[in-house]
Amino acid sequence: MAITKLDQMFEVLKSKTKKRLVAAYANDAHTIEAVGEAVDKGIIDGILVGDEETMRKVCGQLGIDPGKFRLVHEPNEAKAAVAAVKLVNSGEGDLLMKGLVSTDKYMKAILNKEEGLMDPGAVLSHVTVIENPLYHKLLIVGDVAIIPLPEFKQKVAILNYLVNTAKALGLEKPKVAVITASEQVLAGMPSCVDAALLSKMADRGQITGAYVDGPLALDAAIDKESAEIKKLTGPVAGDADCLLFPNIEAGNVFYKTNTKLAGAELGAFVAGARVPCVLSSRGDSAQTKLYSIALAALIAK
């Protein structure tokens, strides 16, 4: 059965093998609270890398027993990220999480050519699962945070990450809308051409496991009435599970409009590394981080 609400992930994870999470520079309350709750729910074992004294102090302030975690002392922010990645590479972790470390230091540790988490030729991309109270199911979207203007090869990779995430959420054949500003194939708008090519590749079996349609404007992708008015047919129109955005501006604006104006909740992770990597903002709530942990645990092998 497909997961239609983010909190349904917890019940599904209880029947799966528990994953091991490594949190990089886990010196902040939101990270420790989220990892602690995930441990309490029985979905992960937690390893916290950071300044041990600070982490114990935060645990005390939150009323959390630090004994439920494995604490690894590394007080330097950048070195804590490197140490967390090393733990994953040594087989001691199944997923990585960003704590109080800055995004650039976190990503640098992941992307390090010699000691990072990237295989040659891999494409790193951000996948977000959004629960919007005005939409009838979850929306899996990308890329909203990493690739500014994806090339065609990167769009293929992003599309496959969206599909893999949708399948982990229980969707047998996800419906992917390739978003542009128009349903017309306009030669002067490269995103329309890319969308048409992706759609045709799916028709020809070069992209498998999903229905893919594009170019589609956002209204035609997620609103049945708009799709009918525009005389668009097919399984994707008006009922998309996944949205592939043409650039980071479009994706990021959609992401923030959902959270700030529509009361949406979300979980997110970075795909393309050897393990799922949670990349939440330092200002994200503990609830958002908890959903992101659960999502990454669903994806982790």
C-alpha positions in Angstrom: 0.0 0.0 0.0 1.3 3.5 -0.9 2.3 5.9 1.9 0.1 8.9 1.6 1.1 10.7 4.8 4.6 11.3 6.1 3.9 9.8 9.6 2.9 6.5 7.9 6.6 5.9 7.2 7.2 5.1 10.9 4.9 2.1 10.9 6.4 0.8 7.6 9.9 1.1 9.0 9.1 -1.0 12.0 8.8 -4.1 9.8 12.2 -3.4 8.2 15.8 -3.9 9.3 16.9 -1.1 11.6 19.3 1.3 10.0 22.3 3.0 11.6 22.4 6.8 11.3 25.6 8.9 11.7 24.9 12.6 12.5 27.7 15.1 11.6 28.5 17.7 14.2 25.3 16.9 16.2 25.8 19.8 18.7 22.2 21.2 18.3 19.0 20.5 20.0 16.9 19.9 16.9 19.3 17.2 15.6 19.6 15.4 18.9 15.8 15.6 19.5 15.1 14.2 16.0 17.6 11.4 16.2 16.5 10.6 19.8 12.9 10.3 18.7 13.8 8.2 15.7 15.7 5.9 18.1 12.7 5.8 20.4 10.5 4.8 17.5 12.8 1.9 16.8 13.7 2.9 13.2 17.4 3.7 13.7 20.4 3.4 15.9 22.1 6.7 16.3 25.8 7.8 16.2 26.4 11.4 17.1 29.7 13.0 16.0 30.5 16.3 17.6 31.8 17.9 20.8 30.9 15.3 23.5 30.5 17.8 26.3 28.1 20.0 24.3 26.1 17.0 23.1 25.8 15.7 26.7 24.7 19.1 27.8 22.1 19.4 25.1 20.8 15.9 26.0 20.4 17.0 29.6 18.5 20.1 28.6 16.1 18.0 26.5 15.7 15.3 29.1 17.3 12.7 26.8 19.5 9.9 28.0 22.8 10.2 26.1 23.3 6.5 26.6 20.8 5.8 23.8 23.4 7.1 21.4 27.0 6.3 20.5 28.9 9.5 21.0 32.0 10.2 19.0 34.1 13.2 20.2 35.2 15.6 17.5 34.8 19.3 18.5 35.9 20.7 15.1 33.0 21.3 12.7 34.8 20.4 9.5 36.6 17.4 11.0 33.3 16.2 12.5 31.8 16.0 9.0 34.9 14.1 7.7 34.7 11.7 10.7 31.0 11.0 10.1 31.7 10.2 6.5 34.6 7.9 7.5 32.2 6.0 9.8 29.8 5.4 6.9 32.6 4.3 4.6 33.9 1.9 7.2 30.5 0.2 7.3 29.4 1.6 10.6 26.5 3.7 9.2 23.7 3.2 6.6 22.8 6.9 6.3 24.4 10.3 7.0 22.8 13.4 8.6 23.8 17.0 8.7 23.8 18.5 12.2 25.0 22.0 13.1 27.8 21.8 10.5 27.5 24.3 7.7 26.2 23.0 4.3 29.5 23.7 2.5 31.6 21.7 5.0 29.0 18.9 5.0 29.0 18.7 1.2 32.8 19.0 1.0 33.1 15.9 3.2 30.6 14.0 1.0 32.3 15.1 -2.3 35.9 14.5 -1.3 37.4 12.5 -4.1 39.5 10.2 -1.9 37.5 9.9 1.3 34.0 11.0 0.4 30.8 9.1 -0.5 30.8 9.5 -4.3 31.3 6.9 -6.9 32.8 8.1 -10.3 30.2 9.7 -12.5 27.5 9.8 -9.8 25.1 12.8 -9.8 24.2 14.4 -6.4 20.7 15.7 -6.2 18.2 16.8 -3.5 14.9 14.9 -3.2 12.0 16.4 -1.2 8.8 14.7 -0.2 6.0 17.2 0.5 2.8 16.7 2.4 0.6 19.6 1.4 -2.8 19.7 3.1 -4.4 20.9 -0.2 -3.1 17.9 -2.3 -4.6 14.4 -2.1 -1.2 12.6 -1.7 2.5 13.1 -1.2 4.5 15.0 -3.8 8.1 13.9 -4.6 10.0 16.8 -6.1 13.5 17.8 -7.3 15.9 19.4 -7.5 15.3 22.3 -5.1 18.7 22.7 -3.4 21.8 21.4 -5.2 21.9 21.6 -9.0 21.3 25.2 -10.3 20.5 24.4 -13.9 20.5 20.6 -14.6 21.8 19.4 -17.9 19.9 16.7 -19.7 21.9 13.9 -18.3 21.4 15.3 -14.8 17.7 15.5 -15.4 17.6 11.8 -16.2 19.4 11.1 -12.9 17.0 13.4 -11.0 14.0 11.7 -12.6 15.3 8.3 -11.6 15.9 9.4 -8.0 12.3 10.7 -7.8 11.0 7.4 -9.2 13.1 5.4 -6.7 11.9 7.5 -3.8 8.3 7.1 -4.9 8.7 3.3 -5.1 10.2 3.3 -1.6 7.0 5.0 -0.6 5.0 2.2 -2.0 4.0 3.5 -5.5 4.3 0.7 -8.1 4.4 3.0 -11.1 4.8 6.7 -10.2 3.5 9.5 -12.3 6.2 12.0 -13.2 5.4 15.5 -14.5 8.3 17.3 -16.2 7.5 20.9 -15.3 7.9 23.9 -17.6 6.0 27.1 -18.2 3.9 25.6 -21.0 2.4 22.3 -22.4 3.6 23.3 -25.8 6.9 21.9 -27.2 8.6 25.3 -27.8 12.0 25.2 -29.5 12.9 28.5 -27.9 12.4 27.1 -24.4 15.1 24.4 -23.7 13.2 23.0 -20.7 10.2 22.2 -23.0 12.5 20.3 -25.4 14.1 18.4 -22.5 10.7 17.6 -21.1 9.5 16.2 -24.5 12.7 14.1 -24.8 12.3 12.6 -21.3 8.7 11.8 -22.1 9.6 10.1 -25.3 12.4 8.2 -23.7 9.9 6.8 -21.2 7.6 5.9 -24.1 10.4 4.0 -25.8 11.5 2.2 -22.7 14.8 4.1 -22.2 13.4 5.3 -18.8 11.5 2.5 -17.0 9.2 2.1 -14.0 7.2 5.3 -14.3 4.7 7.2 -16.4 6.5 10.3 -17.6 4.7 13.3 -19.2 6.0 16.7 -20.3 6.2 19.5 -20.9 3.6 20.3 -18.3 2.8 23.5 -16.6 2.4 23.1 -12.8 -1.4 23.6 -12.9 -1.8 20.9 -15.5 0.4 18.5 -13.5 -1.5 18.7 -10.2 -5.0 20.0 -10.9 -7.5 17.7 -12.8 -9.7 20.6 -13.8 -6.9 22.5 -15.3 -5.7 19.4 -17.2 -9.2 18.9 -18.5 -9.7 22.5 -19.6 -6.4 22.2 -21.5 -7.5 19.0 -23.0 -4.6 17.0 -21.6 -5.0 13.3 -21.2 -2.9 10.5 -19.9 -2.2 9.1 -16.4 0.0 12.0 -15.3 -2.0 15.1 -16.1 -3.7 16.5 -13.0 -2.5 13.6 -10.8 1.3 13.7 -10.6 3.2 11.9 -7.9 6.6 13.5 -8.9 7.6 16.9 -10.2 10.8 17.4 -12.0 11.7 21.1 -12.1 13.7 22.8 -14.9 16.0 24.7 -12.5 16.7 25.4 -8.9 14.8 28.7 -8.9 11.5 27.1 -9.9 12.0 24.2 -7.5 13.1 26.2 -4.5 10.3 28.7 -4.9 7.8 25.8 -5.0 9.4 24.2 -1.9 9.2 27.4 0.1 5.7 28.4 -1.1 4.5 25.0 0.2 6.1 25.3 3.6 5.6 29.0 4.3 2.2 29.7 2.7 0.4 26.3 2.5 1.4 24.8 5.9 3.1 21.8 4.2 5.4 19.4 6.1 8.3 17.6 4.4 11.1 15.2 4.5 14.2 15.5 2.3 17.5 13.8 1.6 20.4 14.0 -0.9 20.5 11.1 -3.4 23.4 10.0 -5.5 26.0 9.3 -2.8 26.7 5.7 -1.5 24.1 6.2 1.2 21.2 8.7 1.6 22.3 11.9 3.2 19.9 14.1 5.2 20.5 17.7 4.3 18.0 19.7 6.3 18.5 23.4 7.1 20.0 24.3 10.5 16.7 26.2 11.1 14.4 23.2 10.2 12.2 21.9 13.0 12.9 18.6 14.8 9.7 17.3 13.1 11.1 18.0 9.6 14.4 16.4 10.6 12.6 13.4 11.9 10.6 12.9 8.7 13.9 13.3 6.8 15.5 10.6 8.9 12.6 8.3 8.2 12.7 9.0 4.5 16.4 8.3 4.3 15.9 5.1 6.3 13.3 3.9 3.8 15.7 4.6 0.9 18.8 3.1 2.6 19.9 -0.4 1.5 
